[in-house]
Structure formats: structure tokens, C-alpha cells
Amino acid sequence: MANIEQIKAVITAATRDTEDVVTQVQGLCDRLDEAIVRIRTAAAGSSHPKADEAIRYLQQARDRLDEAGTLARGALDAAGTYKMII
């Protein structure tokens, strides 16, 4: 059985990994925002349904990534609290 310091070390490592993921997710959200702007710009004046569909899909992907980031940040908060309690 691991002692408290070992458990805290594992939580710290997991927290660092999660922080890295949150940073990467934010970067991906930013890139999707850029892609949405590019497609909107390219399709300006066009009413083609496929352009609108592409934008909708990108926006959904961006929204889900944002949600994943929010959930990961919640996990960070909970892990931090757990680490302080033990």
C-alpha cells in the first residue's frame, strides 16, 4: 500500500498532465475558431448548405472541446482539494 506522500506525488503528476491537456485543448479551440473564421470568410456571399454545414460541425467540435476543458479544470480543482485533505 502506498503511503500518503506517494499518493500525493501521483496526484501531482496527474495534475501536471491534466494541466498540459487543458492547455492543449485551449490551443485546439483557438485553432478551430480560426478555421471557422476562414471558412466563413471564404464562403462569404455564398449560401451553399455545405459551407454552413462545415461551420456547424466545426462549432460543435469547438463547443465539445471547450466542455472537455471545463471538465478537466473541474477535475484539477477536485484533485487539488483531495490532495490537501489527505
C-alpha positions as CSV (number, residue, x, y, z in Angstrom):
1,M,0.0,0.0,0.0
2,A,1.3,3.4,-0.9
3,N,1.9,6.0,1.8
4,I,0.3,9.5,1.8
5,E,3.4,11.1,0.2
6,Q,3.5,8.6,-2.6
7,I,-0.2,9.2,-3.3
8,K,0.3,13.0,-3.3
9,A,3.2,12.6,-5.7
10,V,0.9,10.6,-8.1
11,I,-1.8,13.2,-7.8
12,T,0.8,15.9,-8.5
13,A,1.9,14.1,-11.6
14,A,-1.6,13.5,-12.8
15,T,-2.4,17.2,-12.2
16,R,0.6,18.3,-14.3
17,D,-0.5,16.0,-17.1
18,T,-4.1,17.4,-16.9
19,E,-2.8,21.0,-16.9
20,D,-0.9,20.2,-20.1
21,V,-4.1,18.7,-21.6
22,V,-6.1,21.8,-20.7
23,T,-3.5,24.0,-22.4
24,Q,-3.6,21.8,-25.5
25,V,-7.4,21.9,-25.5
26,Q,-7.4,25.7,-25.4
27,G,-4.9,25.7,-28.3
28,L,-7.2,23.4,-30.3
29,C,-10.2,25.6,-29.5
30,D,-8.3,28.6,-30.8
31,R,-7.4,26.7,-34.0
32,L,-11.0,25.7,-34.5
33,D,-12.0,29.3,-34.1
34,E,-9.5,30.3,-36.8
35,A,-10.8,27.6,-39.1
36,I,-14.4,28.8,-38.6
37,V,-13.4,32.3,-39.4
38,R,-11.5,31.2,-42.5
39,I,-14.5,29.1,-43.8
40,R,-16.9,32.0,-43.1
41,T,-14.6,34.4,-44.9
42,A,-14.2,32.0,-47.9
43,A,-17.9,31.3,-48.1
44,A,-19.0,35.0,-47.6
45,G,-21.8,35.7,-50.1
46,S,-22.4,32.1,-50.7
47,S,-25.5,30.4,-49.4
48,H,-24.2,26.9,-50.1
49,P,-25.6,24.5,-47.5
50,K,-22.3,22.6,-47.3
51,A,-20.4,25.7,-46.2
52,D,-23.0,26.2,-43.4
53,E,-22.7,22.5,-42.5
54,A,-19.0,22.7,-42.2
55,I,-19.2,25.7,-39.9
56,R,-21.8,24.0,-37.8
57,Y,-19.6,20.9,-37.4
58,L,-16.6,23.0,-36.5
59,Q,-18.6,24.9,-34.0
60,Q,-19.9,21.7,-32.4
61,A,-16.4,20.3,-32.2
62,R,-15.2,23.6,-30.6
63,D,-18.0,23.6,-28.1
64,R,-17.3,20.0,-27.1
65,L,-13.6,20.7,-26.7
66,D,-14.5,23.7,-24.6
67,E,-16.7,21.4,-22.5
68,A,-13.8,18.9,-22.1
69,G,-11.5,21.7,-21.0
70,T,-14.1,22.8,-18.4
71,L,-14.5,19.2,-17.1
72,A,-10.7,18.8,-16.9
73,R,-10.4,22.0,-14.9
74,G,-13.0,20.7,-12.6
75,A,-11.0,17.6,-12.1
76,L,-8.0,19.7,-11.4
77,D,-9.8,21.5,-8.6
78,A,-11.2,18.3,-7.1
79,A,-7.8,16.6,-7.2
80,G,-6.2,19.7,-5.6
81,T,-8.7,19.6,-2.8
82,Y,-8.3,15.9,-2.4
83,K,-4.5,16.3,-2.2
84,M,-4.9,19.0,0.6
85,I,-7.3,16.8,2.6
86,I,-5.2,13.6,2.7
